[in-house]
Structure formats: C-alpha cells, structure tokens
Amino acid sequence: MLFLKDKRKIIASRSLKEMEEILEDYPFIRVHHSHVVNINEVEKYIKGEGGYLIMSDGSSVNVSRSKKDLLLKKLSLR
C-alpha cells in the first residue's frame, strides 16, 4: 500500500524490495521490514529501542533497530 501526501492510497502489486529498488534514486529509505518512507516527509524521530517517525501527515511509522543508525545518518544529512 502506498500512502501519498494528498491522503490517497494506492495498492501496488510489487514487493517492498522492488519498490525500494525503484525509489533508490529518490529520497526514500527503508526504516522497517514493512515500511519505506520519503525522508523529506519526516517531521520528527522519537527515540526508543528502534524508535518511530512522525510523518508530515501526522502518521507514525515504526523504525527497526537494524535500520535506526542508517536512518539517523540520513536525517542528519538533510
């Protein structure tokens, strides 16, 4: 499921791995085994074991422990 900025949802028939590959030249990052996010739409990172993100639309997205360091590095570069 793709969640767009204008609140629309699109059902995609591709795997998350395929979507990650399609989006690799854009500011997207995989933050969990079930989530790829646009780094430009991240409003806030909330610390925790893995933590979670607050997105620009107010939604929250869990961050896995294994993806946390890469995410924090990317957030510091923007």
C-alpha positions as CSV (number, residue, x, y, z in Angstrom):
1,M,0.0,0.0,0.0
2,L,1.4,3.4,-0.9
3,F,0.3,6.4,1.1
4,L,0.5,9.6,-0.8
5,K,0.9,13.1,0.6
6,D,-2.6,14.1,-0.5
7,K,-4.1,11.3,1.6
8,R,-4.7,9.0,-1.4
9,K,-3.8,5.3,-1.1
10,I,-2.6,3.1,-3.9
11,I,-2.5,-0.6,-3.9
12,A,0.7,-1.8,-5.6
13,S,1.4,-5.4,-6.8
14,R,5.1,-5.1,-6.3
15,S,7.1,-6.3,-3.3
16,L,8.5,-3.8,-0.9
17,K,12.0,-4.8,-2.1
18,E,11.1,-3.9,-5.7
19,M,9.6,-0.6,-4.6
20,E,12.8,0.1,-2.7
21,E,14.9,-0.5,-5.8
22,I,12.6,1.7,-8.0
23,L,12.9,4.5,-5.5
24,E,16.7,4.2,-4.8
25,D,17.5,7.4,-6.8
26,Y,15.0,9.4,-4.7
27,P,15.0,10.4,-1.1
28,F,13.4,7.2,0.2
29,I,14.7,4.9,2.9
30,R,13.6,1.6,4.3
31,V,13.1,2.0,8.0
32,H,11.4,-1.3,8.8
33,H,10.8,-4.6,7.2
34,S,7.3,-3.2,6.2
35,H,8.0,0.5,5.6
36,V,9.8,2.7,3.1
37,V,9.4,6.4,3.7
38,N,10.3,9.7,2.0
39,I,13.0,11.2,4.2
40,N,11.8,14.7,3.2
41,E,8.4,14.0,4.8
42,V,9.8,13.0,8.2
43,E,8.8,15.7,10.8
44,K,10.4,14.1,13.9
45,Y,12.2,11.0,15.1
46,I,11.1,9.7,18.5
47,K,13.9,7.8,20.3
48,G,13.3,4.2,21.5
49,E,14.7,0.8,21.0
50,G,14.2,1.3,17.3
51,G,12.0,4.4,17.8
52,Y,9.5,5.7,15.4
53,L,8.9,8.6,13.0
54,I,6.2,11.2,12.9
55,M,5.5,12.0,9.3
56,S,4.2,15.3,7.8
57,D,0.7,13.9,7.6
58,G,0.7,13.1,11.3
59,S,1.1,9.4,10.9
60,S,3.7,7.4,12.8
61,V,6.0,4.7,11.3
62,N,8.0,2.2,13.4
63,V,11.7,2.1,12.9
64,S,13.5,-1.2,13.3
65,R,16.6,-1.5,15.5
66,S,18.7,-2.6,12.5
67,K,17.7,0.4,10.4
68,K,18.0,3.0,13.1
69,D,21.6,4.0,12.6
70,L,21.3,4.5,8.8
71,L,18.1,6.5,9.3
72,L,19.7,8.8,11.8
73,K,22.7,9.3,9.4
74,K,20.3,10.2,6.6
75,L,18.3,12.6,8.8
76,S,21.4,14.4,9.8
77,L,22.4,15.0,6.1
78,R,19.2,16.7,5.1
